[in-house]
Amino acid sequence: MRTKICGITSYEDAIDAINAGADALGFVFYKESPRYISPKNAHNIIKRLPPFIEKVALFVNEDVQTINDMCKESTATLAQLHFDADENITNYLDIPFIRVVRAQSPQDVQLYSDSYRLIDAYCEAYGGSGKRINIEWFDGVDCSKIILAGGLTAQNVASLKEYGFYGVDVSSGVEKSHGIKDKTKVEEFIKNAQ
């Protein structure tokens, strides 16, 4: 499974994740999050990174102009939309995007099934809550276009391989504290996911 380490706030954490084998890094542009980073500070990290790594900008309830401006400033390569973005937003984004489904029921895992999407456990806050989704909801589901998030750790990620998820996304499960990654946990998580 491909891996994304989300909530990156420092170059050191970014390069540690890449050296451990991460395919993507997430930068949270949601000011209410304890993992928030400004587009300028994200750019200062991204410009020092090696090639072939996806740089994902996370948004909650933003308009299309804000998303485009922040992605341009940060030089992110993918927008992750943690809200119900309609075509007035998605049709006018300057970079590729991925939708996030905050699943509350088994039916929710089938939303946007014709495209790649990230599925997270629903909670009032956005992202990094450590809440785990009911894995049985994916029984019999084609998971080849699903990136799973929510409550993942090095201890439970290997058990997901049988589902055939495209990838996994982790934040709080590899942290020392909000926005500060634990290098050993990151390494173990990626090793167990691969």
GROMACS elastic network, one bead per residue, 0.5 to 0.9 nm:
[ bonds ]
;  ai    aj funct       b0    kb
    1   147     6  0.89344   500
    1   161     6  0.72701   500
    1   164     6  0.76726   500
    1   165     6  0.65034   500
    1   166     6  0.57496   500
    1   168     6  0.67043   500
    1   190     6  0.89365   500
    1   193     6  0.57731   500
    1   194     6  0.54859   500
    2    22     6  0.74573   500
    2    23     6  0.61117   500
    2    24     6  0.82724   500
    2   147     6  0.84352   500
    2   165     6  0.85805   500
    2   166     6  0.63671   500
    2   168     6  0.62850   500
    2   169     6  0.85936   500
    2   190     6  0.85345   500
    2   193     6  0.75352   500
    2   194     6  0.72077   500
    3    21     6  0.79810   500
    3    22     6  0.53113   500
    3    23     6  0.54163   500
    3    24     6  0.64525   500
    3    25     6  0.86495   500
    3   147     6  0.87390   500
    3   166     6  0.89902   500
    3   167     6  0.55774   500
    3   168     6  0.51160   500
    3   169     6  0.59486   500
    3   170     6  0.79174   500
    3   189     6  0.87867   500
    3   190     6  0.65869   500
    3   193     6  0.73070   500
    3   194     6  0.82687   500
    4    17     6  0.88381   500
    4    22     6  0.59434   500
    4    23     6  0.59162   500
    4    25     6  0.54286   500
    4    26     6  0.68712   500
    4    54     6  0.86670   500
    4    56     6  0.89022   500
    4   167     6  0.76224   500
    4   168     6  0.63018   500
    4   170     6  0.64238   500
    4   171     6  0.86237   500
    4   190     6  0.89361   500
    5     8     6  0.72364   500
    5    14     6  0.83827   500
    5    17     6  0.69269   500
    5    22     6  0.67576   500
    5    23     6  0.82985   500
    5    24     6  0.64358   500
    5    25     6  0.50122   500
    5    26     6  0.60454   500
    5   168     6  0.87277   500
    5   169     6  0.60401   500
    5   170     6  0.53381   500
    5   171     6  0.60418   500
    5   174     6  0.83105   500
    5   186     6  0.78975   500
    6    24     6  0.81901   500
    6    25     6  0.55940   500
    6    27     6  0.63908   500
    6    28     6  0.76735   500
    6    35     6  0.89245   500
    6    56     6  0.83834   500
    6    58     6  0.89547   500
    6   128     6  0.83901   500
    6   169     6  0.67606   500
    6   170     6  0.58840   500
    6   172     6  0.84740   500
    6   179     6  0.88326   500
    7    25     6  0.78435   500
    7    26     6  0.55245   500
    7    27     6  0.54180   500
    7    28     6  0.57842   500
    7    34     6  0.88416   500
    7    35     6  0.53016   500
    7    36     6  0.74313   500
    7    37     6  0.83696   500
    7   128     6  0.79761   500
    7   170     6  0.85960   500
    7   171     6  0.58475   500
    7   172     6  0.82712   500
    7   178     6  0.82108   500
    7   179     6  0.56205   500
    7   180     6  0.82732   500
    7   181     6  0.85673   500
    8    11     6  0.80195   500
    8    13     6  0.65236   500
    8    14     6  0.62551   500
    8    25     6  0.67652   500
    8    26     6  0.59696   500
    8    27     6  0.55252   500
    8    28     6  0.76274   500
    8    35     6  0.73276   500
    8    36     6  0.87458   500
    8    37     6  0.80394   500
    8    42     6  0.84491   500
    8   171     6  0.84720   500
    8   179     6  0.62639   500
    8   180     6  0.76277   500
    8   181     6  0.77698   500
    9    12     6  0.87646   500
    9    13     6  0.72888   500
    9    14     6  0.78769   500
    9    27     6  0.72317   500
    9    28     6  0.85514   500
    9    35     6  0.68482   500
    9    36     6  0.75905   500
    9    37     6  0.61115   500
    9    41     6  0.81464   500
    9    42     6  0.74023   500
    9    45     6  0.83617   500
    9   179     6  0.58545   500
    9   180     6  0.71534   500
    9   181     6  0.88563   500
   10    13     6  0.54059   500
   10    14     6  0.63194   500
   10    15     6  0.88126   500
   10    41     6  0.86239   500
   10    42     6  0.82981   500
   10    45     6  0.67900   500
   10   179     6  0.84389   500
   10   180     6  0.79780   500
   11    15     6  0.60996   500
   11    16     6  0.84215   500
   11    42     6  0.89024   500
   11    44     6  0.82202   500
   11    45     6  0.51276   500
   11    46     6  0.80454   500
   11    48     6  0.79472   500
   11    49     6  0.82886   500
   12    15     6  0.53536   500
   12    16     6  0.60539   500
   12    17     6  0.85737   500
   12    45     6  0.88934   500
   13    16     6  0.50980   500
   13    17     6  0.61552   500
   13    18     6  0.86660   500
   13   180     6  0.73958   500
   13   181     6  0.60205   500
   13   182     6  0.81405   500
   13   183     6  0.73693   500
   14    17     6  0.52509   500
   14    18     6  0.63060   500
   14    19     6  0.86662   500
   14    25     6  0.70194   500
   14    45     6  0.76678   500
   14    46     6  0.86354   500
   14    49     6  0.79759   500
   15    19     6  0.59555   500
   15    20     6  0.84026   500
   15    49     6  0.71682   500
   15    50     6  0.87319   500
   16    19     6  0.51288   500
   16    20     6  0.61399   500
   16    21     6  0.87593   500
   16    22     6  0.89015   500
   16   183     6  0.64477   500
   16   186     6  0.80108   500
   16   187     6  0.82509   500
   17    20     6  0.50546   500
   17    21     6  0.64344   500
   17    22     6  0.54308   500
   17    23     6  0.87224   500
   17    24     6  0.87737   500
   17    25     6  0.79352   500
   17   181     6  0.89099   500
   17   183     6  0.75166   500
   17   186     6  0.64069   500
   17   187     6  0.72790   500
   17   190     6  0.85464   500
   18    21     6  0.50829   500
   18    23     6  0.71467   500
   18    24     6  0.80133   500
   18    25     6  0.82769   500
   18    49     6  0.86845   500
   18    50     6  0.85840   500
   18    53     6  0.78240   500
   19    22     6  0.73269   500
   19   187     6  0.86241   500
   20   183     6  0.86526   500
   20   186     6  0.71814   500
   20   187     6  0.52118   500
   20   188     6  0.85921   500
   20   190     6  0.67436   500
   20   191     6  0.78135   500
   21   187     6  0.79400   500
   21   190     6  0.65499   500
   21   191     6  0.80214   500
   22    25     6  0.73156   500
   22    53     6  0.79448   500
   22   186     6  0.88079   500
   22   190     6  0.67425   500
   23    52     6  0.80613   500
   23    53     6  0.56776   500
   23    54     6  0.64576   500
   24    52     6  0.89837   500
   24    53     6  0.55070   500
   24    55     6  0.59259   500
   24    56     6  0.69915   500
   24   169     6  0.89111   500
   25    53     6  0.75036   500
   25    54     6  0.63630   500
   25    55     6  0.52854   500
   25    56     6  0.59763   500
   25    57     6  0.87270   500
   26    54     6  0.85083   500
   26    55     6  0.62543   500
   26    57     6  0.60423   500
   26    58     6  0.68284   500
   26    80     6  0.87740   500
   26   169     6  0.88896   500
   26   171     6  0.87628   500
   27    35     6  0.81144   500
   27    36     6  0.74937   500
   27    37     6  0.66471   500
   27    38     6  0.87136   500
   27    39     6  0.84677   500
   27    42     6  0.67992   500
   27    55     6  0.75149   500
   27    56     6  0.60280   500
   27    57     6  0.50218   500
   27    58     6  0.59889   500
   27    76     6  0.84763   500
   28    31     6  0.80443   500
   28    33     6  0.74400   500
   28    35     6  0.62121   500
   28    37     6  0.59374   500
   28    38     6  0.82033   500
   28    56     6  0.84639   500
   28    57     6  0.61207   500
   28    59     6  0.69285   500
   29    32     6  0.89771   500
   29    33     6  0.82725   500
   29    35     6  0.85710   500
   29    36     6  0.56524   500
   29    37     6  0.59628   500
   29    38     6  0.64116   500
   29    39     6  0.70788   500
   29    57     6  0.65518   500
   29    58     6  0.55638   500
   29    59     6  0.56661   500
   29    60     6  0.79034   500
   29    70     6  0.81684   500
   30    33     6  0.57408   500
   30    34     6  0.89642   500
   30    35     6  0.83030   500
   30    36     6  0.57937   500
   30    37     6  0.80097   500
   30    38     6  0.89429   500
   30    58     6  0.70869   500
   30    59     6  0.58759   500
   30    60     6  0.60323   500
   30    61     6  0.87696   500
   30   126     6  0.87401   500
   31    34     6  0.78862   500
   31    35     6  0.84054   500
   31    36     6  0.54877   500
   31    37     6  0.78391   500
   31    38     6  0.85040   500
   32    35     6  0.85403   500
   32    36     6  0.71879   500
   32   126     6  0.87599   500
   33    36     6  0.51890   500
   33    37     6  0.89668   500
   33   125     6  0.85279   500
   33   126     6  0.75983   500
   33   127     6  0.80802   500
   33   128     6  0.86442   500
   34    37     6  0.89389   500
   34   178     6  0.59402   500
   34   179     6  0.67823   500
   35   128     6  0.85444   500
   35   178     6  0.60255   500
   35   180     6  0.84498   500
   36   179     6  0.79732   500
   37    40     6  0.82237   500
   37    41     6  0.63875   500
   37    42     6  0.63583   500
   38    41     6  0.52470   500
   38    42     6  0.61418   500
   38    43     6  0.85700   500
   38    70     6  0.86458   500
   38    74     6  0.82547   500
   39    43     6  0.60524   500
   39    44     6  0.86609   500
   39    57     6  0.87678   500
   39    70     6  0.57418   500
   39    71     6  0.74124   500
   39    72     6  0.86548   500
   39    73     6  0.59432   500
   39    75     6  0.83733   500
   39    76     6  0.88200   500
   40    43     6  0.50803   500
   40    44     6  0.63810   500
   40    45     6  0.89173   500
   40    70     6  0.85679   500
   40    73     6  0.64443   500
   40    74     6  0.58076   500
   41    44     6  0.50240   500
   41    45     6  0.65940   500
   41    46     6  0.87446   500
   41    74     6  0.76501   500
   42    45     6  0.52030   500
   42    46     6  0.60685   500
   42    47     6  0.86116   500
   42    73     6  0.87353   500
   42    74     6  0.55372   500
   42    75     6  0.82572   500
   42    76     6  0.83648   500
   43    47     6  0.58688   500
   43    48     6  0.86391   500
   43    73     6  0.68214   500
   43    75     6  0.60955   500
   43    76     6  0.78583   500
   44    47     6  0.57154   500
   44    48     6  0.70792   500
   44    74     6  0.79203   500
   45    48     6  0.56698   500
   45    49     6  0.68483   500
   45    74     6  0.89293   500
   46    49     6  0.52755   500
   46    50     6  0.85879   500
   46    55     6  0.74184   500
   46    74     6  0.74229   500
   46    75     6  0.71445   500
   46    76     6  0.77211   500
   47    50     6  0.84457   500
   47    74     6  0.88036   500
   47    75     6  0.79779   500
   49    53     6  0.79487   500
   50    53     6  0.70553   500
   51    54     6  0.86432   500
   54    76     6  0.78578   500
   54    77     6  0.61320   500
   54    78     6  0.71408   500
   55    75     6  0.79016   500
   55    77     6  0.51435   500
   55    78     6  0.62938   500
   55    79     6  0.87126   500
   56    71     6  0.89307   500
   56    76     6  0.57094   500
   56    77     6  0.60511   500
   56    79     6  0.57491   500
   56    80     6  0.65000   500
   56    97     6  0.88964   500
   57    67     6  0.86911   500
   57    70     6  0.83120   500
   57    71     6  0.68020   500
   57    74     6  0.83502   500
   57    76     6  0.58938   500
   57    77     6  0.76828   500
   57    78     6  0.61869   500
   57    80     6  0.58515   500
   57    81     6  0.85677   500
   58    78     6  0.86729   500
   58    79     6  0.60922   500
   58    81     6  0.62917   500
   58    82     6  0.71823   500
   59    62     6  0.64785   500
   59    67     6  0.73542   500
   59    79     6  0.72318   500
   59    80     6  0.60986   500
   59    81     6  0.52830   500
   59    82     6  0.59286   500
   59    83     6  0.78769   500
   60    80     6  0.87385   500
   60    81     6  0.64269   500
   60    82     6  0.50839   500
   60    83     6  0.57723   500
   60   126     6  0.77585   500
   61    81     6  0.81623   500
   61    82     6  0.73945   500
   61    83     6  0.58539   500
   61    84     6  0.81208   500
   61    85     6  0.80656   500
   62    65     6  0.83058   500
   62    66     6  0.63095   500
   62    67     6  0.64711   500
   62    81     6  0.88504   500
   62    83     6  0.86263   500
   62    85     6  0.89019   500
   63    66     6  0.54792   500
   63    67     6  0.63517   500
   63    68     6  0.87615   500
   63    85     6  0.88869   500
   63    89     6  0.68849   500
   64    67     6  0.51189   500
   64    68     6  0.60901   500
   64    69     6  0.84992   500
   64    88     6  0.78685   500
   64    89     6  0.51015   500
   64    90     6  0.77586   500
   64    92     6  0.67497   500
   64    93     6  0.63635   500
   65    68     6  0.51458   500
   65    69     6  0.59913   500
   65    70     6  0.85021   500
   65    89     6  0.87116   500
   65    92     6  0.86301   500
   65    93     6  0.81879   500
   66    69     6  0.50981   500
   66    70     6  0.60002   500
   66    71     6  0.84183   500
   67    70     6  0.52903   500
   67    71     6  0.60577   500
   67    72     6  0.85013   500
   67    79     6  0.77105   500
   67    93     6  0.75140   500
   67    94     6  0.87623   500
   68    71     6  0.52255   500
   68    72     6  0.61014   500
   68    73     6  0.86138   500
   68    79     6  0.89047   500
   68    92     6  0.86401   500
   68    93     6  0.61538   500
   68    94     6  0.59691   500
   68    95     6  0.76338   500
   69    72     6  0.51692   500
   69    73     6  0.61461   500
   69    74     6  0.85783   500
   70    73     6  0.50866   500
   70    74     6  0.59791   500
   70    75     6  0.81164   500
   70    76     6  0.82657   500
   71    74     6  0.52219   500
   71    75     6  0.55141   500
   71    76     6  0.50788   500
   71    77     6  0.74064   500
   71    78     6  0.80002   500
   71    79     6  0.74253   500
   71    94     6  0.84391   500
   71    95     6  0.78561   500
   72    75     6  0.50300   500
   72    76     6  0.69133   500
   72    77     6  0.89280   500
   72    94     6  0.85826   500
   72    95     6  0.89386   500
   73    76     6  0.80471   500
   76    79     6  0.74492   500
   76    95     6  0.85240   500
   77    95     6  0.65592   500
   77    96     6  0.72256   500
   77    97     6  0.87577   500
   78    95     6  0.60865   500
   78    96     6  0.52201   500
   78    97     6  0.53088   500
   78    98     6  0.73535   500
   79    93     6  0.86308   500
   79    95     6  0.69537   500
   79    96     6  0.63620   500
   79    98     6  0.62934   500
   79    99     6  0.85378   500
   80    96     6  0.89438   500
   80    97     6  0.57184   500
   80    99     6  0.60349   500
   80   100     6  0.69104   500
   80   118     6  0.85078   500
   81    84     6  0.76616   500
   81    85     6  0.70600   500
   81    97     6  0.71063   500
   81    98     6  0.62267   500
   81    99     6  0.50302   500
   81   100     6  0.58071   500
   82    85     6  0.83100   500
   82    99     6  0.66884   500
   82   100     6  0.50867   500
   82   101     6  0.74508   500
   82   102     6  0.79294   500
   82   126     6  0.74447   500
   82   127     6  0.85073   500
   83    99     6  0.77866   500
   83   100     6  0.70278   500
   83   101     6  0.81599   500
   83   102     6  0.86789   500
   84    99     6  0.81241   500
   84   100     6  0.84083   500
   84   101     6  0.86657   500
   85    88     6  0.77230   500
   85    89     6  0.59607   500
   85    90     6  0.66178   500
   85    99     6  0.80796   500
   86    89     6  0.56690   500
   86    90     6  0.63142   500
   86    91     6  0.84415   500
   87    91     6  0.52890   500
   87    92     6  0.79463   500
   88    91     6  0.59971   500
   88    92     6  0.67979   500
   89    92     6  0.55298   500
   89    93     6  0.64434   500
   90    93     6  0.55226   500
   90    96     6  0.89029   500
   90    97     6  0.77084   500
   91    94     6  0.88100   500
   92    95     6  0.89350   500
   93    96     6  0.71911   500
   93    97     6  0.78245   500
   98   115     6  0.85417   500
   98   116     6  0.66970   500
   98   117     6  0.56011   500
   98   118     6  0.70668   500
   99   112     6  0.82526   500
   99   115     6  0.88946   500
   99   116     6  0.77553   500
   99   117     6  0.51688   500
   99   118     6  0.62532   500
   99   119     6  0.85398   500
  100   117     6  0.59053   500
  100   119     6  0.57409   500
  100   120     6  0.70965   500
  101   108     6  0.71243   500
  101   109     6  0.73604   500
  101   111     6  0.73282   500
  101   112     6  0.86000   500
  101   117     6  0.71742   500
  101   118     6  0.61482   500
  101   120     6  0.61553   500
  101   121     6  0.82637   500
  101   122     6  0.82759   500
  102   108     6  0.78241   500
  102   109     6  0.88116   500
  102   118     6  0.85460   500
  102   119     6  0.60789   500
  102   121     6  0.54578   500
  102   123     6  0.76470   500
  103   106     6  0.74742   500
  103   107     6  0.82047   500
  103   108     6  0.51716   500
  103   109     6  0.63996   500
  103   119     6  0.65964   500
  103   120     6  0.60950   500
  103   121     6  0.53218   500
  103   122     6  0.52033   500
  103   123     6  0.89772   500
  103   133     6  0.76479   500
  104   107     6  0.83028   500
  104   108     6  0.65677   500
  104   109     6  0.88434   500
  104   121     6  0.69488   500
  104   122     6  0.55924   500
  104   123     6  0.86790   500
  104   133     6  0.86072   500
  105   108     6  0.54511   500
  105   109     6  0.75785   500
  105   134     6  0.88644   500
  105   137     6  0.78707   500
  106   109     6  0.58677   500
  106   110     6  0.78524   500
  106   134     6  0.83940   500
  106   136     6  0.84592   500
  106   138     6  0.77222   500
  107   110     6  0.57168   500
  107   111     6  0.73993   500
  107   137     6  0.81761   500
  108   111     6  0.53914   500
  108   119     6  0.87064   500
  109   112     6  0.84339   500
  109   113     6  0.78957   500
  109   119     6  0.68790   500
  109   137     6  0.73283   500
  109   138     6  0.73427   500
  109   141     6  0.83786   500
  109   146     6  0.87542   500
  110   113     6  0.52473   500
  110   114     6  0.89696   500
  110   141     6  0.80240   500
  111   114     6  0.84310   500
  111   117     6  0.87109   500
  112   115     6  0.57602   500
  112   116     6  0.77085   500
  112   117     6  0.71126   500
  113   116     6  0.73450   500
  113   117     6  0.78181   500
  113   142     6  0.86257   500
  113   145     6  0.75824   500
  113   146     6  0.84666   500
  114   145     6  0.81241   500
  115   145     6  0.65188   500
  115   146     6  0.85776   500
  116   144     6  0.83124   500
  116   146     6  0.58769   500
  116   147     6  0.76335   500
  116   166     6  0.85163   500
  117   145     6  0.64915   500
  117   146     6  0.53633   500
  117   147     6  0.62130   500
  117   148     6  0.87001   500
  118   145     6  0.85258   500
  118   146     6  0.57436   500
  118   148     6  0.58501   500
  118   149     6  0.69797   500
  118   167     6  0.87799   500
  118   168     6  0.85364   500
  118   169     6  0.82552   500
  119   133     6  0.86665   500
  119   146     6  0.67243   500
  119   147     6  0.61831   500
  119   148     6  0.51808   500
  119   149     6  0.60230   500
  119   150     6  0.81843   500
  120   123     6  0.89383   500
  120   127     6  0.80784   500
  120   131     6  0.85639   500
  120   132     6  0.78557   500
  120   133     6  0.66521   500
  120   147     6  0.86150   500
  120   148     6  0.62802   500
  120   150     6  0.52145   500
  120   151     6  0.88721   500
  121   127     6  0.89420   500
  121   129     6  0.89957   500
  121   130     6  0.88784   500
  121   131     6  0.62022   500
  121   132     6  0.58262   500
  121   134     6  0.79445   500
  121   149     6  0.72638   500
  121   150     6  0.55678   500
  121   151     6  0.82255   500
  122   125     6  0.84879   500
  122   126     6  0.84671   500
  122   131     6  0.79835   500
  122   132     6  0.88937   500
  122   133     6  0.78146   500
  122   150     6  0.87484   500
  123   126     6  0.69778   500
  123   127     6  0.82705   500
  123   129     6  0.76249   500
  123   131     6  0.75581   500
  125   128     6  0.84160   500
  125   129     6  0.71893   500
  126   129     6  0.74903   500
  127   130     6  0.81491   500
  127   149     6  0.87953   500
  127   150     6  0.78411   500
  127   171     6  0.80783   500
  127   172     6  0.88426   500
  128   131     6  0.80644   500
  128   149     6  0.89527   500
  128   150     6  0.72508   500
  128   151     6  0.81763   500
  128   170     6  0.77948   500
  128   171     6  0.54858   500
  128   172     6  0.51805   500
  128   173     6  0.82441   500
  128   178     6  0.86058   500
  129   132     6  0.87749   500
  129   150     6  0.72657   500
  129   151     6  0.74182   500
  129   171     6  0.85788   500
  129   172     6  0.68542   500
  130   149     6  0.89814   500
  130   150     6  0.55865   500
  130   152     6  0.72018   500
  130   170     6  0.88689   500
  130   171     6  0.80396   500
  130   172     6  0.59149   500
  130   173     6  0.67029   500
  131   150     6  0.53275   500
  131   152     6  0.84683   500
  132   135     6  0.82339   500
  132   149     6  0.78236   500
  132   152     6  0.69761   500
  133   136     6  0.87739   500
  133   137     6  0.83142   500
  133   148     6  0.88326   500
  133   149     6  0.80202   500
  133   150     6  0.62510   500
  133   151     6  0.73814   500
  134   137     6  0.58546   500
  134   138     6  0.81719   500
  135   138     6  0.57822   500
  135   139     6  0.75859   500
  135   160     6  0.84356   500
  136   139     6  0.53414   500
  137   140     6  0.84859   500
  137   141     6  0.80349   500
  138   141     6  0.51160   500
  138   142     6  0.79450   500
  138   143     6  0.73655   500
  138   163     6  0.73654   500
  139   142     6  0.87198   500
  139   163     6  0.76007   500
  140   143     6  0.88108   500
  140   163     6  0.85510   500
  141   144     6  0.89659   500
  141   163     6  0.81759   500
  142   145     6  0.75892   500
  142   146     6  0.83117   500
  142   163     6  0.80773   500
  142   164     6  0.77975   500
  142   165     6  0.83102   500
  143   146     6  0.50767   500
  143   147     6  0.81098   500
  143   163     6  0.64107   500
  143   164     6  0.56461   500
  143   166     6  0.67696   500
  144   147     6  0.84360   500
  144   163     6  0.84182   500
  144   164     6  0.57767   500
  144   165     6  0.51233   500
  144   167     6  0.84993   500
  145   165     6  0.68412   500
  145   166     6  0.54533   500
  145   167     6  0.83151   500
  146   164     6  0.87165   500
  146   165     6  0.54951   500
  146   166     6  0.54197   500
  146   167     6  0.67435   500
  146   168     6  0.83854   500
  147   165     6  0.61534   500
  147   166     6  0.55667   500
  147   168     6  0.50507   500
  147   169     6  0.66815   500
  148   152     6  0.86143   500
  148   165     6  0.70305   500
  148   166     6  0.81894   500
  148   167     6  0.63875   500
  148   169     6  0.60520   500
  148   170     6  0.87000   500
  149   152     6  0.66245   500
  149   167     6  0.89122   500
  149   168     6  0.59128   500
  149   170     6  0.61418   500
  149   171     6  0.86304   500
  150   169     6  0.76676   500
  150   170     6  0.70763   500
  150   171     6  0.84159   500
  150   172     6  0.87687   500
  150   173     6  0.87031   500
  151   156     6  0.88430   500
  151   170     6  0.77038   500
  151   171     6  0.86751   500
  151   172     6  0.76881   500
  151   173     6  0.65570   500
  152   155     6  0.80252   500
  152   156     6  0.63103   500
  152   157     6  0.60543   500
  152   168     6  0.81786   500
  152   169     6  0.77785   500
  152   170     6  0.60369   500
  152   171     6  0.82652   500
  152   172     6  0.82467   500
  152   173     6  0.57650   500
  152   174     6  0.86744   500
  152   189     6  0.86738   500
  153   156     6  0.54800   500
  153   157     6  0.59224   500
  153   170     6  0.74125   500
  153   172     6  0.84780   500
  153   174     6  0.67757   500
  153   185     6  0.80591   500
  153   188     6  0.88025   500
  153   189     6  0.62673   500
  154   157     6  0.56480   500
  154   158     6  0.75375   500
  154   173     6  0.76786   500
  154   174     6  0.79371   500
  154   185     6  0.67225   500
  154   186     6  0.78876   500
  154   187     6  0.86161   500
  154   188     6  0.55810   500
  154   190     6  0.75669   500
  154   191     6  0.82413   500
  154   192     6  0.62512   500
  154   193     6  0.78196   500
  155   158     6  0.72923   500
  155   159     6  0.85220   500
  155   188     6  0.85480   500
  155   189     6  0.76620   500
  155   192     6  0.80210   500
  156   159     6  0.57005   500
  156   160     6  0.74872   500
  156   189     6  0.88901   500
  156   192     6  0.86485   500
  157   160     6  0.55877   500
  157   161     6  0.76441   500
  157   168     6  0.81283   500
  157   189     6  0.70665   500
  157   190     6  0.88202   500
  157   192     6  0.64559   500
  157   193     6  0.57477   500
  158   161     6  0.57771   500
  158   162     6  0.86974   500
  158   189     6  0.86207   500
  158   191     6  0.89982   500
  158   192     6  0.52860   500
  158   193     6  0.54168   500
  158   194     6  0.80609   500
  159   162     6  0.70305   500
  159   163     6  0.87115   500
  159   193     6  0.88180   500
  160   163     6  0.57196   500
  160   164     6  0.75052   500
  160   165     6  0.75118   500
  160   193     6  0.82284   500
  161   164     6  0.56598   500
  161   165     6  0.70298   500
  161   193     6  0.75047   500
  161   194     6  0.86581   500
  162   165     6  0.82848   500
  164   167     6  0.84873   500
  165   168     6  0.73547   500
  167   193     6  0.85701   500
  168   193     6  0.78216   500
  170   173     6  0.60500   500
  170   174     6  0.69484   500
  170   189     6  0.86460   500
  171   174     6  0.59663   500
  171   175     6  0.68410   500
  171   178     6  0.87554   500
  171   179     6  0.81738   500
  171   181     6  0.82554   500
  172   175     6  0.52447   500
  172   176     6  0.83594   500
  172   177     6  0.78912   500
  172   178     6  0.70875   500
  172   179     6  0.81617   500
  172   181     6  0.83810   500
  173   176     6  0.89662   500
  173   185     6  0.78422   500
  173   186     6  0.85998   500
  173   189     6  0.86369   500
  174   180     6  0.86875   500
  174   181     6  0.58175   500
  174   182     6  0.57087   500
  174   183     6  0.78483   500
  174   184     6  0.82763   500
  174   185     6  0.50260   500
  174   186     6  0.54276   500
  174   187     6  0.89767   500
  174   189     6  0.75006   500
  175   178     6  0.66327   500
  175   179     6  0.69841   500
  175   180     6  0.56117   500
  175   183     6  0.84103   500
  175   185     6  0.74296   500
  175   186     6  0.81628   500
  176   179     6  0.81421   500
  176   180     6  0.56809   500
  176   181     6  0.56129   500
  176   182     6  0.52597   500
  176   185     6  0.89746   500
  177   180     6  0.52850   500
  177   181     6  0.71884   500
  177   182     6  0.84915   500
  178   181     6  0.80413   500
  181   184     6  0.88616   500
  181   185     6  0.79209   500
  181   186     6  0.72886   500
  182   185     6  0.53290   500
  182   186     6  0.62117   500
  182   187     6  0.87223   500
  183   186     6  0.51212   500
  183   187     6  0.61973   500
  183   188     6  0.86508   500
  184   187     6  0.51223   500
  184   188     6  0.61295   500
  184   189     6  0.84789   500
  185   188     6  0.51190   500
  185   189     6  0.59352   500
  185   190     6  0.85923   500
  186   189     6  0.51276   500
  186   190     6  0.62347   500
  186   191     6  0.85258   500
  187   190     6  0.54076   500
  187   191     6  0.60894   500
  187   192     6  0.85856   500
  188   191     6  0.51142   500
  188   192     6  0.60462   500
  188   193     6  0.85027   500
  189   192     6  0.52860   500
  189   193     6  0.61355   500
  189   194     6  0.87680   500
  190   193     6  0.50290   500
  190   194     6  0.62033   500
  191   194     6  0.54689   500
